[in-house]
Amino acid sequence: MLTLNNAIDLLQEFAEAHPFPDAPPELYEPCSYILSLGGKRLRPALAVMAAELTGGDPRQALHIGWAVELFHNFSLIHDDIMDAAPLRRGQPTVHTKWSLTTGILSGDVMLIFAYRHLAAIERESAIPAVLRVFNRVATGVCEGQQFDINFESRAEVSIEEYIRMIELKTAVLLGGALEMGALATGASAEDAAHLYDFGRLAGIAFQIQDDLLDTYGDPATFGKQVGGDIIQNKKTLLVLKTLETAPANDVEALSYLLSTNHTMDNDEKVAAVRAIFDRNGIPAIIEEEKKKYETMAFAALDLVNAPQERKMVLRSMIDALLHRQK
């Protein structure tokens, strides 16, 4: 069974064999640039690993894996435009390095190339099913992004709404990558659906872990500013659970800190919010919530009709990601 690194190596070879055209460079250089900035490439690797897990040749899922990677990076280019973000992984964002118009157009063409790869998979009979999955999860990602934007201007967001948002924005693409990878090599619809559920549920747990790390991660290993969500007044699961369970004085204090009325600097604000979380036992509560989705994810993986040793490779990889410290 391929490891994560094995799958990433196959994808890198595939990417080098399928570069973007040279002209017009103003359109395609930004596409290559965003792909060069790094990232885990977890989503495309899952597509390739799912193909092998269900008994197929992992190379049959390379077009799918690369389509997923192109779609993911297309969404990052457009997300950065919507957020007016100057940096992506420590480097200038596409719209900053080139222009807003270039960011929109280069993102668009990446999405088109994603569809071209999906239409090029070896098992032609699987193309309709794969396209249905891709369209479903791509629509979900857009819906999740809109929900996230809506939450910024809403005074109240329920925990159920937040979980649904991260499911759409983050988790469905993980599940869809697994589902499409399995379908590409002729796996049954039932096994593909179980793999989708595995990825979707693991993706929710992954995002909950990210919420925890953003507030409690080690600055030396986390890779970005710890407390960034607090500084940006984001309604993360930690905030929503505090608002739901904490006594009135702490709810009032947290609401004040996440408003624009206070005069604290960022370090003081992060420390004050963390103190509220700590005295209400919020980290432990969120950890239990993460474990709930982790347990359901592995239960879905257990239902897949595949050799146990192959499933253990995937299980160990996801387990490591859900307990990462960066």
PAFIZA-282911 format. One record per atom (N, C-alpha, C): y, x, z. Coordinates in steps of 0.05 Angstrom, whole numbers, padded with zeros to 5 digits, always signed. Atoms other than C-alpha are relative to their C-alpha. Example, Ala and Ser with C-alpha at 12.3 -4.5 7.8 and 13.67 -1.06 7.14 Angstrom:
-00024+00018+00000
-00090+00246+00156
+00024+00018+00000
-00024-00016-00001
-00021+00273+00143
+00022-00015+00014
REM end
This chain:
-00024+00017+00000
+00000+00000+00000
+00025+00018+00000
-00025-00015+00001
+00069+00026-00018
+00015-00001+00026
-00019+00001-00022
+00116+00046+00038
+00027-00008-00011
-00027+00006+00009
+00189+00028+00036
+00011+00022-00017
-00011-00023+00015
+00207+00098+00012
-00014+00002-00027
+00013-00001+00025
+00154+00095-00042
+00012-00021-00020
-00011+00021+00017
+00182+00029-00068
+00028+00008-00009
-00027-00009+00008
+00253+00057-00067
-00001+00021-00021
+00003-00021+00020
+00230+00118-00106
-00006-00012-00028
+00006+00014+00026
+00200+00072-00160
+00024-00013-00011
-00024+00013+00009
+00264+00033-00163
+00021+00019-00011
-00019-00020+00010
+00306+00096-00171
-00008+00010-00027
+00009-00009+00027
+00263+00119-00229
+00006-00022-00021
-00006+00022+00018
+00270+00050-00260
+00029-00002-00007
-00029+00001+00004
+00345+00050-00251
+00010+00022-00019
-00008-00022+00017
+00352+00118-00284
-00009-00005-00029
+00010+00006+00027
+00311+00092-00343
+00015-00024-00012
-00014+00025+00010
+00355+00029-00349
+00029+00001+00008
-00029-00002-00008
+00428+00052-00343
+00017-00022-00014
-00019+00017+00014
+00488+00010-00362
+00009+00013-00026
-00011-00012+00024
+00517+00020-00431
+00024+00018+00006
-00023-00018-00004
+00570+00074-00441
+00027-00013-00005
-00026+00012+00008
+00623+00029-00472
-00001-00030+00002
-00025-00014-00008
+00669+00001-00454
-00002+00011+00029
+00003-00013-00027
+00672+00049-00395
+00015-00015+00022
-00016+00015-00020
+00725+00006-00360
-00016-00023+00012
+00017+00022-00009
+00672-00049-00354
-00024+00011+00016
+00026-00008-00011
+00609-00009-00338
+00001+00022+00022
-00002-00021-00020
+00633+00051-00297
+00002-00012+00028
+00000+00011-00027
+00650+00006-00237
-00027-00010+00008
+00027+00009-00006
+00579-00023-00241
-00017+00023+00011
+00015-00024-00008
+00548+00046-00236
+00011+00011+00027
-00013-00010-00024
+00599+00065-00182
-00010-00015+00025
+00008+00015-00024
+00581+00008-00134
-00029+00005+00007
+00029-00006-00005
+00507+00023-00142
-00004+00028+00011
+00003-00028-00009
+00520+00097-00126
+00008+00003+00029
-00011-00003-00027
+00551+00082-00058
-00021-00002+00022
+00022+00000-00020
+00483+00077-00023
-00008-00028+00007
+00011+00025-00009
+00454+00021+00018
-00030+00003+00003
+00029-00002-00007
+00383+00008+00043
-00018-00006-00023
+00017+00009+00022
+00357-00023-00022
-00025-00014+00011
+00022+00015-00012
+00313-00065+00023
-00009-00023-00017
+00007+00025+00015
+00316-00128-00019
-00017+00007-00025
+00017-00006+00023
+00291-00097-00084
-00027+00012+00007
+00025-00012-00009
+00239-00057-00047
-00020-00021+00009
+00018+00022-00009
+00211-00121-00017
-00013-00013-00024
+00012+00012+00023
+00201-00150-00086
-00023+00017-00011
+00021-00018+00010
+00161-00089-00108
-00024+00000+00019
+00022-00001-00020
+00120-00088-00043
-00015-00026+00000
+00013+00026+00000
+00105-00163-00048
-00020-00001-00024
+00018+00000+00023
+00075-00152-00117
-00026+00014+00006
+00025-00014-00007
+00026-00101-00090
-00015-00014+00022
+00013+00015-00023
+00013-00141-00026
-00019-00021-00010
+00016+00022+00010
-00013-00199-00067
-00019+00008-00022
+00021-00009+00018
-00058-00156-00110
+00008+00008-00027
-00009-00008+00026
-00015-00138-00169
+00010+00029-00001
-00012-00026+00005
+00015-00076-00199
+00029-00001+00008
-00028+00001-00009
+00081-00062-00163
+00020+00005-00022
-00018-00005+00022
+00111-00037-00228
+00007-00026-00015
-00006+00025+00013
+00107-00108-00254
+00024-00015+00013
-00022+00013-00014
+00161-00127-00204
+00025+00016-00001
-00023-00018+00000
+00210-00071-00220
+00025-00014-00012
-00023+00015+00012
+00253-00115-00266
+00011-00020+00021
-00009+00019-00020
+00256-00166-00210
+00015+00014+00022
-00013-00015-00021
+00273-00115-00157
+00028+00009-00008
-00026-00009+00009
+00329-00087-00199
+00019-00023-00005
-00017+00023+00003
+00355-00156-00215
+00011-00008+00027
-00009+00007-00027
+00359-00170-00140
+00022+00020+00009
-00020-00020-00008
+00396-00104-00129
+00027-00004-00015
-00025+00005+00015
+00446-00120-00185
+00014-00025+00011
-00013+00024-00011
+00458-00190-00157
+00013+00006+00027
-00011-00006-00026
+00468-00163-00087
+00026+00016-00003
-00024-00016+00003
+00519-00112-00111
+00022-00015-00014
-00020+00018+00012
+00554-00162-00155
+00014-00016+00022
-00011+00016-00021
+00563-00205-00093
+00018+00017+00018
-00017-00017-00017
+00591-00145-00054
+00027+00005-00013
-00025-00004+00014
+00643-00131-00108
+00019-00024+00004
-00016+00024-00002
+00667-00203-00105
+00007-00006+00029
-00006+00004-00028
+00662-00207-00029
+00023+00018+00008
-00022-00018-00006
+00707-00146-00024
+00027-00010-00010
-00025+00011+00011
+00758-00180-00069
+00009-00023+00018
-00007+00022-00017
+00756-00243-00026
+00010+00009+00027
-00008-00010-00026
+00763-00202+00038
+00024+00019-00002
-00020-00020+00004
+00816-00156+00008
-00007+00026+00014
+00010-00024-00014
+00773-00099+00034
+00006+00025-00016
-00006-00025+00014
+00797-00029+00017
-00024+00019-00003
+00022-00019-00001
+00732+00007+00033
-00027-00015-00001
+00028+00009+00000
+00657-00004+00020
-00016+00025+00005
+00016-00023-00008
+00610+00045+00055
+00016+00026+00000
-00017-00023-00003
+00668+00091+00068
+00015+00009-00025
-00012-00008+00025
+00691+00094-00005
+00017-00024-00010
-00016+00022+00010
+00744+00054-00043
-00016-00022-00013
+00013+00023+00013
+00722-00015-00064
+00007+00000-00030
-00004+00000+00029
+00717-00029-00139
+00028-00010-00007
-00026+00011+00007
+00780-00072-00141
+00023+00019+00009
-00020-00019-00010
+00818-00018-00102
+00001+00025-00019
+00002-00024+00017
+00794+00040-00146
+00009-00006-00029
-00008+00007+00027
+00804+00003-00211
+00022-00022+00001
-00020+00022-00002
+00838-00066-00208
-00015-00025+00007
+00012+00025-00006
+00826-00137-00187
-00014-00012-00024
+00012+00010+00025
+00812-00157-00259
-00026+00014-00006
+00024-00015+00004
+00761-00102-00266
-00022-00008+00019
+00020+00008-00020
+00727-00122-00202
-00013-00026-00007
+00011+00026+00008
+00718-00193-00226
-00018+00003-00024
+00015-00002+00025
+00694-00174-00295
-00025+00017+00003
+00024-00017-00004
+00647-00118-00274
-00021-00014+00017
+00019+00016-00015
+00617-00163-00222
-00014-00020-00017
+00012+00019+00018
+00606-00216-00274
-00022+00012-00018
+00020-00011+00019
+00570-00170-00322
-00025+00010+00016
+00024-00007-00016
+00524-00145-00265
-00018-00024+00003
+00016+00024-00002
+00502-00217-00255
-00015-00006-00026
+00013+00005+00026
+00488-00224-00329
-00023+00019-00005
+00021-00019+00003
+00447-00160-00329
-00024-00007+00019
+00021+00008-00017
+00408-00187-00270
-00018-00021-00014
+00015+00020+00015
+00387-00247-00312
-00016+00014-00023
+00014-00014+00022
+00369-00200-00370
-00026+00013+00011
+00024-00012-00011
+00321-00163-00324
-00021-00021+00008
+00019+00021-00007
+00290-00227-00299
-00015-00011-00024
+00012+00009+00024
+00277-00248-00370
-00018+00020-00013
+00016-00022+00012
+00243-00181-00385
-00026+00006+00015
+00024-00006-00016
+00186-00185-00334
-00025-00001-00018
+00024-00003+00016
+00118-00167-00361
-00016-00026-00003
+00015+00025+00001
+00083-00233-00343
+00019-00022-00009
-00020+00020+00011
+00122-00280-00388
-00005-00028+00011
+00006+00027-00010
+00087-00341-00360
+00013-00005+00028
-00012+00002-00027
+00120-00326-00292
+00030-00003-00001
-00029+00000+00002
+00191-00325-00319
+00013-00026+00009
-00013+00025-00009
+00207-00399-00309
+00000-00003+00030
+00002+00003-00029
+00183-00399-00237
+00019+00020+00014
-00017-00020-00012
+00220-00334-00222
+00029-00008-00003
-00027+00009+00004
+00284-00361-00252
+00008-00023+00019
-00006+00022-00018
+00279-00424-00210
+00005+00011+00028
-00005-00012-00026
+00273-00382-00147
+00026+00015+00001
-00025-00016+00001
+00330-00336-00167
+00024-00019+00001
-00022+00018+00000
+00376-00394-00182
+00004-00014+00027
-00002+00013-00026
+00359-00427-00116
+00012+00018+00021
-00010-00018-00021
+00372-00366-00073
+00028+00010-00007
-00027-00009+00008
+00434-00344-00113
+00020-00022+00007
-00017+00022-00008
+00464-00413-00102
+00003+00000+00030
-00001-00001-00029
+00447-00407-00028
+00019+00021+00010
-00018-00022-00009
+00483-00340-00022
+00029-00009-00004
-00028+00009+00004
+00546-00371-00052
+00008-00021+00020
-00006+00020-00021
+00541-00431-00005
+00004+00013+00027
-00003-00013-00025
+00532-00385+00054
+00027+00015+00002
-00026-00013+00000
+00594-00345+00034
+00022-00020+00005
-00021+00020-00004
+00635-00409+00030
+00000-00010+00029
+00001+00009-00028
+00610-00432+00098
+00014+00021+00018
-00012-00021-00016
+00630-00364+00127
+00031-00001-00002
-00029+00002+00004
+00700-00371+00097
+00011-00024+00015
-00009+00024-00014
+00705-00442+00124
+00002+00004+00030
+00001-00004-00029
+00687-00419+00194
+00025+00015+00011
-00023-00015-00009
+00747-00372+00196
+00023-00018+00008
-00022+00018-00006
+00795-00431+00198
-00007-00024+00017
+00009+00022-00017
+00754-00478+00241
+00000+00008+00029
-00002-00005-00029
+00766-00483+00316
-00028+00000+00012
+00027+00002-00012
+00693-00502+00330
-00021+00003-00022
+00024-00004+00017
+00628-00480+00298
-00024-00002+00018
+00024+00002-00016
+00560-00500+00324
-00019+00023-00006
+00020-00021+00003
+00503-00452+00334
-00018-00007-00024
+00016+00008+00022
+00462-00492+00284
+00014+00006-00027
-00015-00006+00024
+00517-00485+00232
+00001+00030-00005
-00001-00029+00004
+00521-00410+00244
-00026+00010-00010
+00027-00009+00009
+00446-00400+00237
-00004-00008-00029
+00002+00008+00028
+00448-00440+00172
+00016+00018-00018
-00017-00017+00016
+00505-00397+00147
-00013+00027-00005
+00012-00027+00004
+00469-00330+00159
-00026-00003-00015
+00024+00005+00016
+00405-00360+00131
+00007+00001-00030
-00008+00001+00029
+00441-00374+00065
+00012+00026-00009
-00015-00024+00009
+00487-00314+00062
-00017+00025+00000
+00015-00025-00003
+00436-00261+00083
-00030-00004-00005
+00030+00001-00002
+00365-00286+00093
-00014-00010-00025
+00015+00012+00023
+00348-00327+00031
-00005+00020-00022
+00005-00020+00021
+00356-00267-00015
-00023+00019+00008
+00024-00016-00009
+00306-00227+00027
-00025-00016-00006
+00024+00017+00005
+00257-00285+00023
-00005-00003-00030
+00003+00004+00029
+00271-00296-00051
-00011+00025-00014
+00010-00024+00011
+00258-00223-00067
-00030+00002+00003
+00029+00000-00005
+00189-00228-00035
-00014-00021-00017
+00012+00022+00015
+00174-00294-00068
-00002+00007-00030
+00000-00007+00029
+00194-00270-00138
-00019+00023-00006
+00018-00022+00004
+00156-00205-00130
-00029-00008-00001
+00027+00011+00000
+00093-00243-00114
-00006-00016-00025
+00004+00016+00023
+00102-00292-00171
-00002+00017-00026
+00000-00017+00024
+00113-00236-00221
-00027+00011-00007
+00027-00011+00005
+00041-00213-00213
-00021-00021+00002
+00019+00022+00001
+00008-00281-00212
-00010-00010+00026
+00008+00011-00026
+00004-00296-00138
+00002-00030+00000
-00001+00029-00002
-00007-00368-00118
+00027-00009+00010
-00025+00011-00010
+00053-00412-00105
+00000-00002+00030
+00002+00002-00029
+00028-00421-00034
+00006+00027+00013
-00005-00027-00012
+00026-00346-00019
+00029+00008-00004
-00028-00007+00005
+00094-00337-00052
+00018-00015+00019
-00016+00015-00019
+00122-00392-00008
-00001+00011+00028
+00003-00012-00027
+00094-00361+00055
+00016+00026+00002
-00015-00024+00000
+00126-00295+00035
+00030-00006+00001
-00028+00008-00002
+00192-00330+00024
+00008-00007+00029
-00006+00007-00028
+00189-00359+00094
+00001+00024+00018
+00000-00025-00015
+00171-00291+00122
+00027+00015-00003
-00025-00014+00005
+00232-00259+00089
+00024-00015+00011
-00023+00016-00010
+00279-00316+00106
+00003+00001+00030
+00000-00001-00030
+00260-00317+00180
+00007+00028+00010
-00006-00028-00007
+00261-00241+00184
+00029+00006-00005
-00028-00004+00006
+00329-00242+00151
+00019-00012+00021
-00016+00011-00021
+00357-00288+00204
-00001+00018+00025
+00002-00019-00022
+00330-00242+00258
+00015+00026-00005
-00014-00025+00008
+00359-00182+00220
+00030-00004+00005
-00029+00005-00003
+00429-00213+00221
+00007-00003+00029
-00005+00002-00029
+00423-00230+00295
+00001+00028+00012
+00000-00027-00009
+00405-00158+00308
+00026+00014-00008
-00025-00012+00010
+00466-00137+00267
+00024-00009+00018
-00021+00010-00019
+00510-00182+00312
-00001+00016+00026
+00002-00015-00025
+00483-00147+00373
+00010+00029-00003
-00008-00028+00004
+00492-00077+00344
+00030+00002-00004
-00029-00002+00005
+00564-00093+00323
+00015+00002+00026
-00013+00000-00026
+00581-00104+00396
-00011+00021+00019
+00013-00017-00020
+00531-00060+00433
-00013+00025-00013
+00012-00023+00013
+00510-00007+00382
+00013+00026+00009
-00010-00027-00006
+00518+00068+00393
+00019+00008-00023
-00018-00008+00021
+00580+00090+00355
-00010+00024-00016
+00009-00024+00013
+00545+00155+00338
-00021-00006-00022
+00021+00006+00019
+00489+00120+00300
+00004-00026-00016
-00003+00027+00012
+00515+00050+00281
+00010+00002-00029
-00010-00003+00027
+00552+00074+00219
+00025-00015-00007
-00026+00013+00004
+00613+00030+00227
+00012-00006+00027
-00014+00004-00025
+00663+00011+00280
-00014-00020+00018
+00011+00018-00019
+00630-00019+00341
+00022-00018+00011
-00020+00019-00008
+00666-00082+00361
+00016-00011-00022
-00015+00010+00023
+00690-00097+00291
+00001-00030-00002
+00000+00030+00001
+00669-00170+00295
+00019-00011+00021
-00018+00009-00021
+00708-00178+00360
+00029+00004-00009
-00027-00006+00009
+00770-00145+00330
+00009-00020-00021
-00006+00019+00022
+00765-00193+00270
-00002-00029+00009
+00002+00027-00011
+00756-00253+00316
-00023-00017-00012
+00022+00014+00013
+00690-00271+00283
-00016-00017+00020
+00016+00018-00016
+00650-00329+00310
-00030+00007-00003
+00028-00008+00002
+00584-00291+00318
-00017-00016+00020
+00018+00015-00018
+00523-00317+00354
+00006+00006+00030
-00007-00007-00027
+00545-00279+00417
+00024-00017+00010
-00024+00016-00007
+00612-00315+00417
-00008-00030+00003
+00007+00029-00001
+00582-00384+00402
-00018-00006+00024
+00018+00005-00023
+00528-00377+00456
+00017+00002+00026
-00018-00002-00024
+00582-00356+00507
+00016-00026+00003
-00016+00025-00001
+00625-00416+00489
-00017-00024+00008
+00018+00022-00006
+00564-00461+00497
-00010+00001+00029
+00014-00002-00026
+00537-00434+00563
+00017+00011+00023
-00015-00013-00022
+00591-00397+00602
+00017-00020+00016
-00017+00018-00016
+00633-00428+00658
+00028-00002-00014
-00025+00007+00013
+00701-00457+00639
+00020+00023+00000
-00020-00022-00001
+00742-00397+00662
-00006+00022-00021
+00008-00020+00020
+00702-00349+00617
+00004-00011-00029
-00005+00012+00027
+00705-00398+00558
+00030+00002-00007
-00029-00001+00005
+00780-00401+00566
+00009+00028-00006
-00008-00028+00004
+00786-00326+00572
-00009+00011-00028
+00010-00009+00025
+00743-00313+00511
+00016-00013-00023
-00016+00014+00021
+00781-00365+00469
+00028+00014-00002
-00026-00014+00000
+00846-00330+00489
-00002+00027-00014
+00003-00027+00011
+00820-00261+00471
-00005-00001-00030
+00005+00002+00029
+00797-00285+00402
+00021-00016-00014
-00024+00012+00013
+00865-00316+00388
+00020+00022-00007
-00021-00019+00007
+00928-00283+00364
+00022+00002+00022
-00020+00002-00021
+00964-00295+00430
+00001+00024+00019
+00001-00021-00019
+00942-00235+00470
+00015+00025-00010
-00015-00024+00007
+00977-00167+00471
-00017+00025+00004
+00018-00023-00003
+00916-00122+00482
-00003+00016-00025
+00007-00016+00023
+00901-00064+00436
-00030-00005-00005
+00028+00006+00008
+00833-00065+00401
-00021+00009+00020
+00019-00010-00019
+00796-00022+00451
-00001-00017+00025
-00001+00017-00023
+00819-00064+00509
-00012-00027-00005
+00010+00026+00007
+00802-00128+00473
-00031+00001-00002
+00029-00003+00002
+00731-00104+00456
-00013+00002+00028
+00010-00004-00027
+00720-00082+00528
+00001-00027+00016
-00003+00025-00015
+00745-00149+00556
-00020-00021-00010
+00019+00020+00010
+00702-00191+00510
-00029+00008+00008
+00026-00009-00008
+00641-00148+00524
-00005-00006+00030
+00003+00006-00029
+00653-00158+00599
-00008-00029+00004
+00006+00028-00002
+00651-00233+00589
-00029-00004-00009
+00028+00002+00009
+00586-00227+00549
-00019+00010+00022
+00018-00012-00019
+00555-00182+00602
-00004-00017+00025
+00004+00015-00025
+00569-00225+00663
-00013-00027-00004
+00014+00025+00006
+00540-00285+00628
-00028+00004-00012
+00027-00007+00010
+00476-00249+00606
-00004-00006-00029
+00002+00007+00028
+00491-00261+00533
-00018+00019-00016
+00017-00017+00016
+00457-00199+00505
-00030-00007+00002
+00028+00008-00004
+00390-00220+00535
-00006-00026-00014
+00004+00026+00013
+00398-00291+00509
-00002+00004-00030
+00000-00005+00029
+00413-00266+00439
-00025+00015-00008
+00025-00015+00006
+00354-00218+00441
-00023-00019-00001
+00021+00020+00000
+00309-00277+00458
+00001-00017-00025
-00004+00016+00025
+00338-00316+00399
-00011+00016-00023
+00011-00018+00021
+00322-00257+00354
-00030+00000+00000
+00029-00001-00003
+00251-00253+00380
-00013-00026-00010
+00011+00025+00009
+00241-00327+00365
-00004+00000-00031
+00002-00001+00029
+00256-00317+00291
-00020+00022-00010
+00019-00021+00006
+00217-00252+00290
-00029-00010+00002
+00027+00011-00004
+00155-00288+00317
-00007-00019-00022
+00005+00018+00021
+00161-00343+00266
-00004+00014-00027
+00003-00015+00025
+00169-00292+00210
-00028+00012-00002
+00027-00012+00001
+00105-00256+00228
-00022-00020-00002
+00020+00022+00003
+00068-00322+00234
-00002-00008-00029
+00000+00007+00029
+00088-00337+00162
-00015+00022-00016
+00014-00022+00013
+00064-00268+00140
-00030-00002+00004
+00028+00002-00006
-00003-00281+00174
-00014-00020-00018
+00011+00021+00017
-00013-00341+00128
-00005+00009-00029
+00003-00010+00028
-00010-00299+00064
-00029+00010-00004
+00027-00008+00007
-00078-00289+00032
+00000+00028-00012
+00000-00028+00008
-00078-00213+00029
-00014+00016+00021
+00013-00017-00019
-00115-00156+00062
+00018+00007+00024
-00016-00004-00025
-00093-00145+00134
+00014+00027+00000
-00012-00026+00000
-00081-00071+00123
+00026+00001-00017
-00024+00000+00017
-00031-00086+00068
+00023-00015+00015
-00020+00015-00015
+00005-00138+00111
+00011+00017+00023
-00009-00016-00022
+00009-00088+00168
+00022+00020-00008
-00021-00018+00010
+00050-00040+00125
+00027-00015-00001
-00024+00016+00002
+00101-00095+00112
+00009-00009+00028
-00006+00008-00027
+00098-00119+00184
+00014+00023+00016
-00011-00023-00015
+00111-00049+00212
+00028+00007-00010
-00026-00007+00012
+00169-00038+00164
+00021-00020+00011
-00019+00020-00009
+00204-00104+00183
+00004+00003+00030
-00002-00003-00029
+00189-00092+00257
+00020+00023+00007
-00018-00022-00004
+00225-00025+00253
+00029-00008-00006
-00027+00009+00008
+00285-00057+00218
+00012-00018+00022
-00010+00019-00020
+00290-00111+00271
+00005+00012+00027
-00005-00014-00025
+00292-00060+00327
+00016+00026-00005
-00016-00024+00007
+00338-00010+00291
+00024+00002+00019
-00024-00004-00016
+00398+00020+00326
+00024+00008-00018
-00022-00006+00019
+00440+00029+00263
-00003-00017-00025
REM end
